[in-house]
């Protein structure tokens, strides 16, 4: 039996689909299930049972010995939310209880960390665990992820296997419900449908041209591929980056979106809002040596390939993975 938290969300629901395709059907999916639009993410998927996130602890008291693996993807991910108490409860506290359960019952665990832990990248984007205490996240979401990473590294008692995965900029199907927190590809597609053009932030640094701010964009199917591999191979426990290892510009992203729609690019540059301008990241790129050395050898989807598939097979049709 596999327990998947955040299973009705973007990455969680894609994970359930990939597990089904790999022959895993004895799945217990955990979420709050309050939003109707999120429920669509699980339609047609084969699962054993559903649990509200607040009910999982009583369930585990009876069923934990039957759980073979935990994939913990549930979290509050709103980077514009600044109420620390929300993240302290839903991200930090909840994850600690998941860890303690996995440790007590000897259940292997994979959980979602985040590249938001790296802040402005003052210490680079290397997943060396010795650097984690030095990181300075820019918002409560990133702080909550980093605080959990720091906490678990201090724990003497651990699950038989664990992997924390620092997701970089994830995009792909099943993010229809995310609104303003959806990927830039989803936003670009909507802008093109509405106005025929895409608005990008102009650069406020003399050494960076407009549209040349860089991010490590990773297709959600690559995320689920790594998680499945981690679950089945269980390499050395630790905290790993999960990006492509290749930084691409927002202009590249917008151009790829236009090309997938066979429309000539039309870009408008707007100022970065003053209140976030000094915290804006101009560059992120995952150092991927650690995962490769652990044995994961599959190539990552290029930005052009991923955007083309996402737009044509999902955004244009409204389909779900």
C-alpha positions, 0 to 999 in steps of 0.5 A, spaced: 500 500 500 502 506 498 500 513 501 500 519 497 499 526 500 497 532 496 494 527 491 488 531 488 493 537 487 498 538 481 504 534 482 500 529 486 495 527 481 500 526 476 504 521 481 497 517 482 496 517 474 504 514 473 503 509 479 497 507 476 500 506 469 506 502 472 501 497 475 500 500 482 493 501 484 493 499 492 493 507 493 491 511 499 490 518 497 490 524 502 488 531 501 483 536 503 478 535 497 474 541 499 475 544 492 471 541 486 476 543 481 481 539 484 477 533 484 477 533 477 485 531 477 483 524 480 477 522 476 478 516 472 484 514 476 484 507 480 485 508 488 484 504 494 481 509 498 481 517 500 483 520 506 482 527 508 489 530 511 486 531 518 484 524 518 490 520 516 493 520 523 487 516 526 488 511 520 495 510 520 494 508 528 491 502 525 493 501 518 501 504 518 504 496 518 500 495 512 503 501 508 509 500 504 511 507 502 509 514 503 510 519 498 509 526 501 507 531 496 502 535 500 503 542 502 501 549 502 505 552 496 502 559 495 509 564 495 504 570 496 502 568 503 506 571 508 502 568 514 507 564 517 503 560 522 499 557 516 506 554 513 508 552 520 502 548 521 501 545 514 508 544 511 513 544 517 508 540 523 505 536 518 511 533 515 514 532 522 509 528 523 509 524 517 517 523 518 516 520 525 510 516 523 515 513 517 520 512 522 516 509 527 513 504 522 519 503 518 516 506 512 520 508 506 519 516 505 519 521 499 517 528 500 517 534 496 522 540 498 523 546 494 528 550 490 525 556 494 529 554 499 535 557 495 533 564 496 537 569 491 542 563 490 547 567 494 550 560 496 549 557 489 544 551 487 548 545 490 544 540 494 550 539 498 546 538 505 552 541 509 549 548 505 542 547 508 543 551 514 546 557 510 540 558 506 536 564 506 529 563 503 525 569 501 518 567 503 515 563 508 513 557 503 521 557 502 522 557 509 518 552 511 521 547 506 528 549 509 526 548 516 524 541 515 530 539 511 534 542 517 530 539 522 530 532 519 538 532 518 538 533 525 534 527 527 538 520 529 532 516 528 530 515 520 526 511 516 529 505 512 530 510 506 528 517 505 529 522 499 527 530 499 526 532 492 528 540 491 523 541 485 525 547 481 520 550 476 515 545 475 510 545 469 505 541 466 498 538 466 493 538 472 494 545 474 488 548 472 486 549 479 492 553 481 490 560 478 495 565 479 500 560 482 500 556 476 506 555 471 508 561 467 506 556 461 499 556 463 499 563 464 502 565 457 497 560 454 491 564 457 494 571 455 495 568 448 488 566 448 485 572 451 490 578 447 494 574 442 500 577 446 504 575 453 507 580 458 514 578 461 517 582 466 523 587 464 529 586 467 531 592 472 539 590 472 543 593 466 547 586 465 541 582 464 536 584 457 529 584 458 526 577 458 533 573 459 531 572 466 533 564 467 529 559 470 530 551 471 523 549 468 522 542 469 516 538 466 512 534 471 512 527 467 520 528 469 518 529 476 514 523 477 519 519 473 524 520 478 519 519 484 517 512 481 525 511 480 527 513 487 521 509 490 523 502 486 531 503 487 531 506 493 538 509 492 542 513 498 538 517 502 538 524 502 536 531 499 536 531 492 535 537 487 530 536 482 530 540 475 533 539 469 540 542 470 539 547 464 537 554 465 532 557 460 529 564 459 522 567 460 523 569 452 525 562 450 518 559 454 514 564 451 517 563 444 516 556 445 508 557 447 507 561 441 510 556 437 506 550 439 500 554 437 503 556 430 503 563 432 508 569 431 511 571 438 508 578 441 511 580 447 510 586 451 515 587 457 512 590 464 516 593 470 517 588 476 512 590 481 516 595 486 515 591 492 518 584 490 523 587 485 529 587 490 527 579 491 526 577 484 530 571 482 534 572 475 537 565 475 536 558 478 539 552 475 539 545 479 546 542 480 544 535 478 550 531 479 548 528 486 542 525 482 546 522 476 551 519 481 545 516 485 544 512 478 538 516 475 540 516 467 534 518 464 534 524 460 530 530 462 524 533 457 527 539 453 523 546 454 521 546 447 518 538 447 515 539 454 511 546 452 509 543 445 506 537 449 503 541 454 500 546 450 497 541 444 495 535 448 492 538 455 491 546 455 488 546 448 484 540 449 482 541 457 485 534 458 488 531 464 493 527 465 
